[in-house]
Every structure is written in structure tokens, then in C-alpha cells.
């Protein structure tokens, strides 16, 4: 799912690349489910290197969003382009999960990210 991570202010930034589809979600299911326990800060998913996303990828992000929300933590998506951006726009994901063009605009929005 994510290939690397780093801390930025009160966020853990997870770099996600490649395809976020049923195959990758199934391969990384355990890793995905452990994100809320492994990281104790708010989470930013940098999706700028994601080339394709299907309903399984959306489901994984919504799952993570709900788990973090139960812990009074945030999930923010940044860097969506191409097909992944079109899909999240079509499904109106931004109504529940904050979406920003890039990390700079997210951090510029402060904690409201």
C-alpha cells in the first residue's frame, strides 16, 4: 500500500504509488489495517504517484478514514491526479475526506487540513 512514510508537523505522511486496486489492496490488507495502530498522529496519504484506483482502493481509504475518525484523528488525501482524481471527484469523496492538491496547500491550510 504505502512504500515509505515520514513525519510532517502533526501528520504522518504515507507515500503511496502505483495502482490502488483490488490486487494491491488484497496484498497489503494487513498493513493497511495496522496503520491506525502503527501511527499515532493524523495521516496524510500522498497519492501523487498513484496511477490507477478502483472501488477497492476507495474502500481501503474509506476504511482507514473511519478507523481514524473513531480515534478522533484525521485522514487527508493529497496529490490526486488523472483517473484517481476523476474517481474520487465522481464519488464525492471530498465531502467526507479532506482533499488537497499537494502537501504545501494542505500544510498551508494548517490543522484544518
C-alpha positions as MATLAB code, in Angstrom:
seq = 'XXXXXXXXXXXXXXXXXXXXXXXXXXXXXXXXXXXXXXXXXXXXXXXXXXXXXXXXXXXXXXXXXXXXXXXXXXXXXXXXXXXXXXXXXXXXXXXXXXXXXXXXXXXXXXXXX';
ca = [
       0.000    0.000    0.000;
       2.407    2.686    1.143;
       6.071    2.471    0.283;
       7.502    4.976    2.720;
       6.412    7.427    5.368;
       7.719   10.454    7.239;
       6.527   12.858    9.907;
       5.474   16.392    8.986;
       4.185   18.577   11.826;
       1.317   16.667   13.472;
       0.920   14.307   10.494;
       2.392   11.038    9.333;
       2.692   11.249    5.553;
       2.307    7.935    3.736;
       3.676    7.860    0.182;
       1.508    5.609   -1.952;
       2.428    4.754   -5.534;
       1.388    2.513   -8.378;
      -2.091    1.076   -8.619;
      -4.527    1.166   -5.725;
      -6.768   -1.646   -6.926;
      -8.228   -4.938   -5.722;
      -4.913   -6.774   -6.189;
      -2.755   -4.282   -4.264;
      -5.374   -3.799   -1.546;
      -5.620   -7.570   -1.035;
      -1.808   -7.924   -0.964;
      -1.441   -5.185    1.648;
      -4.623   -5.754    3.669;
      -2.811   -6.459    6.962;
      -0.511   -3.470    6.532;
      -3.495   -1.231    5.793;
      -5.449   -2.435    8.807;
      -2.458   -1.748   11.087;
      -1.959    1.895   10.046;
      -4.148    3.340   12.849;
      -2.247    1.304   15.447;
       1.235    1.835   13.997;
       0.976    5.617   13.627;
      -0.354    7.787   16.442;
      -0.702   11.075   14.550;
      -3.108   12.293   11.887;
      -2.472   10.681    8.475;
      -1.863   12.278    5.089;
      -1.936    9.910    2.124;
       0.202   11.342   -0.674;
      -1.414    9.841   -3.763;
       0.560   11.854   -6.325;
       2.231    8.665   -7.629;
      -0.950    6.587   -7.824;
      -1.690    5.841  -11.478;
      -4.950    3.896  -11.126;
      -7.589    3.422   -8.449;
     -10.687    1.238   -8.389;
     -13.509    0.693   -5.896;
     -11.238   -1.463   -3.718;
      -8.807    1.442   -3.389;
     -11.650    3.786   -2.483;
     -12.897    1.214    0.020;
      -9.458    0.974    1.632;
      -9.260    4.756    2.020;
     -12.787    4.965    3.447;
     -11.955    2.098    5.850;
      -8.862    3.988    7.039;
     -10.863    7.225    7.337;
     -13.475    5.550    9.539;
     -10.904    3.862   11.768;
      -9.038    7.129   12.302;
     -12.266    9.063   12.903;
     -13.179    6.607   15.682;
      -9.921    7.694   17.351;
     -10.594   11.417   16.780;
      -7.853   11.547   14.172;
      -7.836   12.843   10.612;
      -7.145   11.388    7.200;
      -6.236   13.800    4.410;
      -5.639   12.932    0.757;
      -3.179   14.947   -1.334;
      -1.782   14.873   -4.844;
      -4.634   13.197   -6.702;
      -4.302   13.433  -10.492;
      -5.674   11.682  -13.568;
      -8.025    8.737  -13.156;
      -7.746    8.565   -9.322;
      -8.760   12.231   -9.108;
     -11.651   11.693  -11.517;
     -12.899    8.711   -9.497;
     -12.730   10.465   -6.129;
     -14.467   13.513   -7.635;
     -17.187   11.365   -9.213;
     -17.794    9.579   -5.893;
     -17.642   12.892   -3.976;
     -15.053   11.518   -1.565;
     -14.043   15.095   -0.692;
     -17.343   15.546    1.142;
     -16.088   13.212    3.877;
     -12.305   13.151    3.487;
     -10.372   16.407    3.005;
      -8.571   16.508   -0.365;
      -5.770   18.936   -1.262;
      -3.777   19.422   -4.454;
      -0.429   18.926   -2.730;
       1.303   18.840    0.647;
       2.106   22.540    0.556;
      -1.552   23.555    0.205;
      -2.541   21.069    2.893;
       0.006   22.310    5.414;
      -0.841   25.893    4.427;
      -4.414   25.115    5.496;
      -2.994   24.386    8.975;
      -4.535   21.731   11.196;
      -7.783   22.080    9.246;
      -6.050   20.062    6.525;
];
